[in-house]
Amino acid sequence: MNIAVRYQSRGGNTKAVAEILAEALGTEALAINSPIQEYTGILF
């Protein structure tokens, strides 16, 4: 199952949380405007 983490952050706090979550899940946190290229079972 693929997991994707996307975020939108003005001040940087949401980005920091998304990066911590992505690291724990073994994936990369990307900005919300980054397209999802493959099937994703779970999206944060």
HTML snippet that shows the backbone in 3Dmol.js (N, CA, C, O; Angstrom):
<script src="https://3Dmol.org/build/3Dmol-min.js"></script>
<div id="view" style="width:600px;height:400px;position:relative"></div>
<script>
const pdb = `
ATOM      1  N   MET A   1       0.844  -1.171   0.000  1.00  0.00           N
ATOM      2  CA  MET A   1       0.000   0.000   0.000  1.00  0.00           C
ATOM      3  C   MET A   1       0.889   1.233   0.000  1.00  0.00           C
ATOM      4  O   MET A   1       1.815   1.343   0.803  1.00  0.00           O
ATOM      5  N   ASN A   2       0.603   2.146  -0.896  1.00  0.00           N
ATOM      6  CA  ASN A   2       1.357   3.392  -0.964  1.00  0.00           C
ATOM      7  C   ASN A   2       0.735   4.435  -0.055  1.00  0.00           C
ATOM      8  O   ASN A   2      -0.485   4.522   0.085  1.00  0.00           O
ATOM      9  N   ILE A   3       1.606   5.224   0.561  1.00  0.00           N
ATOM     10  CA  ILE A   3       1.183   6.301   1.457  1.00  0.00           C
ATOM     11  C   ILE A   3       1.790   7.594   0.934  1.00  0.00           C
ATOM     12  O   ILE A   3       2.970   7.632   0.588  1.00  0.00           O
ATOM     13  N   ALA A   4       0.988   8.653   0.875  1.00  0.00           N
ATOM     14  CA  ALA A   4       1.458   9.959   0.437  1.00  0.00           C
ATOM     15  C   ALA A   4       1.161  10.984   1.530  1.00  0.00           C
ATOM     16  O   ALA A   4       0.133  10.912   2.204  1.00  0.00           O
ATOM     17  N   VAL A   5       2.073  11.933   1.694  1.00  0.00           N
ATOM     18  CA  VAL A   5       1.895  13.027   2.653  1.00  0.00           C
ATOM     19  C   VAL A   5       2.008  14.334   1.882  1.00  0.00           C
ATOM     20  O   VAL A   5       3.029  14.601   1.249  1.00  0.00           O
ATOM     21  N   ARG A   6       0.968  15.139   1.936  1.00  0.00           N
ATOM     22  CA  ARG A   6       0.965  16.453   1.300  1.00  0.00           C
ATOM     23  C   ARG A   6       0.628  17.504   2.357  1.00  0.00           C
ATOM     24  O   ARG A   6      -0.076  17.217   3.324  1.00  0.00           O
ATOM     25  N   TYR A   7       1.130  18.706   2.168  1.00  0.00           N
ATOM     26  CA  TYR A   7       0.899  19.773   3.141  1.00  0.00           C
ATOM     27  C   TYR A   7       0.757  21.118   2.456  1.00  0.00           C
ATOM     28  O   TYR A   7       1.211  21.306   1.328  1.00  0.00           O
ATOM     29  N   GLN A   8       0.125  22.046   3.147  1.00  0.00           N
ATOM     30  CA  GLN A   8       0.077  23.456   2.774  1.00  0.00           C
ATOM     31  C   GLN A   8       0.405  24.242   4.028  1.00  0.00           C
ATOM     32  O   GLN A   8      -0.273  24.101   5.046  1.00  0.00           O
ATOM     33  N   SER A   9       1.435  25.066   3.963  1.00  0.00           N
ATOM     34  CA  SER A   9       1.892  25.747   5.166  1.00  0.00           C
ATOM     35  C   SER A   9       2.343  27.164   4.844  1.00  0.00           C
ATOM     36  O   SER A   9       3.140  27.380   3.931  1.00  0.00           O
ATOM     37  N   ARG A  10       1.832  28.119   5.597  1.00  0.00           N
ATOM     38  CA  ARG A  10       2.274  29.506   5.435  1.00  0.00           C
ATOM     39  C   ARG A  10       3.420  29.821   6.382  1.00  0.00           C
ATOM     40  O   ARG A  10       4.384  30.485   6.000  1.00  0.00           O
ATOM     41  N   GLY A  11       3.316  29.348   7.611  1.00  0.00           N
ATOM     42  CA  GLY A  11       4.321  29.675   8.615  1.00  0.00           C
ATOM     43  C   GLY A  11       5.397  28.623   8.806  1.00  0.00           C
ATOM     44  O   GLY A  11       6.415  28.882   9.448  1.00  0.00           O
ATOM     45  N   GLY A  12       5.180  27.435   8.253  1.00  0.00           N
ATOM     46  CA  GLY A  12       6.179  26.384   8.356  1.00  0.00           C
ATOM     47  C   GLY A  12       5.865  25.311   9.385  1.00  0.00           C
ATOM     48  O   GLY A  12       6.518  24.267   9.395  1.00  0.00           O
ATOM     49  N   ASN A  13       4.875  25.540  10.257  1.00  0.00           N
ATOM     50  CA  ASN A  13       4.546  24.551  11.284  1.00  0.00           C
ATOM     51  C   ASN A  13       3.950  23.282  10.685  1.00  0.00           C
ATOM     52  O   ASN A  13       4.335  22.179  11.070  1.00  0.00           O
ATOM     53  N   THR A  14       3.023  23.425   9.758  1.00  0.00           N
ATOM     54  CA  THR A  14       2.397  22.261   9.134  1.00  0.00           C
ATOM     55  C   THR A  14       3.427  21.472   8.338  1.00  0.00           C
ATOM     56  O   THR A  14       3.392  20.241   8.334  1.00  0.00           O
ATOM     57  N   LYS A  15       4.334  22.154   7.672  1.00  0.00           N
ATOM     58  CA  LYS A  15       5.403  21.485   6.920  1.00  0.00           C
ATOM     59  C   LYS A  15       6.264  20.648   7.864  1.00  0.00           C
ATOM     60  O   LYS A  15       6.616  19.514   7.541  1.00  0.00           O
ATOM     61  N   ALA A  16       6.599  21.197   9.017  1.00  0.00           N
ATOM     62  CA  ALA A  16       7.430  20.475   9.985  1.00  0.00           C
ATOM     63  C   ALA A  16       6.727  19.211  10.480  1.00  0.00           C
ATOM     64  O   ALA A  16       7.354  18.159  10.604  1.00  0.00           O
ATOM     65  N   VAL A  17       5.440  19.312  10.760  1.00  0.00           N
ATOM     66  CA  VAL A  17       4.677  18.148  11.218  1.00  0.00           C
ATOM     67  C   VAL A  17       4.567  17.120  10.097  1.00  0.00           C
ATOM     68  O   VAL A  17       4.706  15.922  10.343  1.00  0.00           O
ATOM     69  N   ALA A  18       4.322  17.570   8.885  1.00  0.00           N
ATOM     70  CA  ALA A  18       4.216  16.662   7.741  1.00  0.00           C
ATOM     71  C   ALA A  18       5.525  15.923   7.504  1.00  0.00           C
ATOM     72  O   ALA A  18       5.510  14.736   7.181  1.00  0.00           O
ATOM     73  N   GLU A  19       6.645  16.596   7.658  1.00  0.00           N
ATOM     74  CA  GLU A  19       7.945  15.952   7.469  1.00  0.00           C
ATOM     75  C   GLU A  19       8.209  14.900   8.541  1.00  0.00           C
ATOM     76  O   GLU A  19       8.765  13.842   8.246  1.00  0.00           O
ATOM     77  N   ILE A  20       7.819  15.178   9.771  1.00  0.00           N
ATOM     78  CA  ILE A  20       7.973  14.192  10.851  1.00  0.00           C
ATOM     79  C   ILE A  20       7.087  12.979  10.580  1.00  0.00           C
ATOM     80  O   ILE A  20       7.530  11.841  10.734  1.00  0.00           O
ATOM     81  N   LEU A  21       5.847  13.214  10.180  1.00  0.00           N
ATOM     82  CA  LEU A  21       4.927  12.128   9.862  1.00  0.00           C
ATOM     83  C   LEU A  21       5.449  11.292   8.694  1.00  0.00           C
ATOM     84  O   LEU A  21       5.428  10.063   8.745  1.00  0.00           O
ATOM     85  N   ALA A  22       5.910  11.957   7.659  1.00  0.00           N
ATOM     86  CA  ALA A  22       6.425  11.252   6.484  1.00  0.00           C
ATOM     87  C   ALA A  22       7.649  10.409   6.835  1.00  0.00           C
ATOM     88  O   ALA A  22       7.789   9.285   6.350  1.00  0.00           O
ATOM     89  N   GLU A  23       8.521  10.936   7.660  1.00  0.00           N
ATOM     90  CA  GLU A  23       9.705  10.189   8.069  1.00  0.00           C
ATOM     91  C   GLU A  23       9.309   8.915   8.822  1.00  0.00           C
ATOM     92  O   GLU A  23       9.897   7.856   8.608  1.00  0.00           O
ATOM     93  N   ALA A  24       8.322   9.022   9.694  1.00  0.00           N
ATOM     94  CA  ALA A  24       7.862   7.864  10.449  1.00  0.00           C
ATOM     95  C   ALA A  24       7.207   6.827   9.535  1.00  0.00           C
ATOM     96  O   ALA A  24       7.253   5.630   9.818  1.00  0.00           O
ATOM     97  N   LEU A  25       6.599   7.284   8.442  1.00  0.00           N
ATOM     98  CA  LEU A  25       5.912   6.387   7.513  1.00  0.00           C
ATOM     99  C   LEU A  25       6.813   5.888   6.386  1.00  0.00           C
ATOM    100  O   LEU A  25       6.415   5.022   5.608  1.00  0.00           O
ATOM    101  N   GLY A  26       8.017   6.428   6.299  1.00  0.00           N
ATOM    102  CA  GLY A  26       8.950   6.002   5.266  1.00  0.00           C
ATOM    103  C   GLY A  26       8.638   6.556   3.888  1.00  0.00           C
ATOM    104  O   GLY A  26       8.845   5.884   2.878  1.00  0.00           O
ATOM    105  N   THR A  27       8.139   7.785   3.848  1.00  0.00           N
ATOM    106  CA  THR A  27       7.821   8.427   2.574  1.00  0.00           C
ATOM    107  C   THR A  27       8.308   9.868   2.619  1.00  0.00           C
ATOM    108  O   THR A  27       8.992  10.258   3.565  1.00  0.00           O
ATOM    109  N   GLU A  28       7.972  10.650   1.627  1.00  0.00           N
ATOM    110  CA  GLU A  28       8.416  12.044   1.548  1.00  0.00           C
ATOM    111  C   GLU A  28       7.218  12.976   1.636  1.00  0.00           C
ATOM    112  O   GLU A  28       6.189  12.721   1.010  1.00  0.00           O
ATOM    113  N   ALA A  29       7.334  14.037   2.395  1.00  0.00           N
ATOM    114  CA  ALA A  29       6.288  15.052   2.481  1.00  0.00           C
ATOM    115  C   ALA A  29       6.506  16.058   1.356  1.00  0.00           C
ATOM    116  O   ALA A  29       7.598  16.603   1.195  1.00  0.00           O
ATOM    117  N   LEU A  30       5.456  16.295   0.586  1.00  0.00           N
ATOM    118  CA  LEU A  30       5.535  17.229  -0.528  1.00  0.00           C
ATOM    119  C   LEU A  30       4.439  18.277  -0.406  1.00  0.00           C
ATOM    120  O   LEU A  30       3.435  18.060   0.271  1.00  0.00           O
ATOM    121  N   ALA A  31       4.635  19.404  -1.058  1.00  0.00           N
ATOM    122  CA  ALA A  31       3.637  20.471  -1.054  1.00  0.00           C
ATOM    123  C   ALA A  31       2.352  19.984  -1.721  1.00  0.00           C
ATOM    124  O   ALA A  31       2.386  19.092  -2.570  1.00  0.00           O
ATOM    125  N   ILE A  32       1.242  20.561  -1.340  1.00  0.00           N
ATOM    126  CA  ILE A  32      -0.079  20.150  -1.815  1.00  0.00           C
ATOM    127  C   ILE A  32      -0.195  20.268  -3.333  1.00  0.00           C
ATOM    128  O   ILE A  32      -0.997  19.554  -3.934  1.00  0.00           O
ATOM    129  N   ASN A  33       0.566  21.133  -3.961  1.00  0.00           N
ATOM    130  CA  ASN A  33       0.469  21.298  -5.412  1.00  0.00           C
ATOM    131  C   ASN A  33       1.302  20.267  -6.182  1.00  0.00           C
ATOM    132  O   ASN A  33       1.325  20.303  -7.412  1.00  0.00           O
ATOM    133  N   SER A  34       1.980  19.358  -5.493  1.00  0.00           N
ATOM    134  CA  SER A  34       2.716  18.276  -6.148  1.00  0.00           C
ATOM    135  C   SER A  34       1.739  17.166  -6.516  1.00  0.00           C
ATOM    136  O   SER A  34       1.035  16.648  -5.650  1.00  0.00           O
ATOM    137  N   PRO A  35       1.692  16.800  -7.787  1.00  0.00           N
ATOM    138  CA  PRO A  35       0.731  15.766  -8.191  1.00  0.00           C
ATOM    139  C   PRO A  35       1.106  14.392  -7.639  1.00  0.00           C
ATOM    140  O   PRO A  35       2.278  14.091  -7.412  1.00  0.00           O
ATOM    141  N   ILE A  36       0.098  13.584  -7.435  1.00  0.00           N
ATOM    142  CA  ILE A  36       0.303  12.196  -7.016  1.00  0.00           C
ATOM    143  C   ILE A  36       0.342  11.367  -8.293  1.00  0.00           C
ATOM    144  O   ILE A  36      -0.649  11.291  -9.019  1.00  0.00           O
ATOM    145  N   GLN A  37       1.485  10.747  -8.565  1.00  0.00           N
ATOM    146  CA  GLN A  37       1.709  10.055  -9.826  1.00  0.00           C
ATOM    147  C   GLN A  37       1.228   8.608  -9.826  1.00  0.00           C
ATOM    148  O   GLN A  37       1.056   8.023 -10.895  1.00  0.00           O
ATOM    149  N   GLU A  38       1.007   8.023  -8.660  1.00  0.00           N
ATOM    150  CA  GLU A  38       0.683   6.611  -8.590  1.00  0.00           C
ATOM    151  C   GLU A  38      -0.502   6.386  -7.663  1.00  0.00           C
ATOM    152  O   GLU A  38      -0.935   7.299  -6.959  1.00  0.00           O
ATOM    153  N   TYR A  39      -1.021   5.168  -7.669  1.00  0.00           N
ATOM    154  CA  TYR A  39      -2.115   4.827  -6.779  1.00  0.00           C
ATOM    155  C   TYR A  39      -1.665   5.046  -5.339  1.00  0.00           C
ATOM    156  O   TYR A  39      -0.560   4.646  -4.971  1.00  0.00           O
ATOM    157  N   THR A  40      -2.498   5.670  -4.528  1.00  0.00           N
ATOM    158  CA  THR A  40      -2.192   5.932  -3.128  1.00  0.00           C
ATOM    159  C   THR A  40      -3.342   5.394  -2.284  1.00  0.00           C
ATOM    160  O   THR A  40      -4.495   5.796  -2.441  1.00  0.00           O
ATOM    161  N   GLY A  41      -2.995   4.471  -1.382  1.00  0.00           N
ATOM    162  CA  GLY A  41      -3.995   3.892  -0.508  1.00  0.00           C
ATOM    163  C   GLY A  41      -4.348   4.792   0.655  1.00  0.00           C
ATOM    164  O   GLY A  41      -5.497   4.821   1.096  1.00  0.00           O
ATOM    165  N   ILE A  42      -3.359   5.535   1.160  1.00  0.00           N
ATOM    166  CA  ILE A  42      -3.572   6.440   2.289  1.00  0.00           C
ATOM    167  C   ILE A  42      -2.942   7.787   1.958  1.00  0.00           C
ATOM    168  O   ILE A  42      -1.785   7.857   1.544  1.00  0.00           O
ATOM    169  N   LEU A  43      -3.707   8.847   2.141  1.00  0.00           N
ATOM    170  CA  LEU A  43      -3.234  10.203   1.884  1.00  0.00           C
ATOM    171  C   LEU A  43      -3.400  11.036   3.143  1.00  0.00           C
ATOM    172  O   LEU A  43      -4.505  11.165   3.671  1.00  0.00           O
ATOM    173  N   PHE A  44      -2.306  11.597   3.619  1.00  0.00           N
ATOM    174  CA  PHE A  44      -2.328  12.521   4.762  1.00  0.00           C
ATOM    175  C   PHE A  44      -2.115  13.918   4.241  1.00  0.00           C
ATOM    176  O   PHE A  44      -2.094  14.871   5.020  1.00  0.00           O
TER     177      PHE A  44
END
`;
const viewer = $3Dmol.createViewer("view");
viewer.addModel(pdb, "pdb");
viewer.setStyle({}, {cartoon: {color: "spectrum"}});
viewer.zoomTo();
viewer.render();
</script>
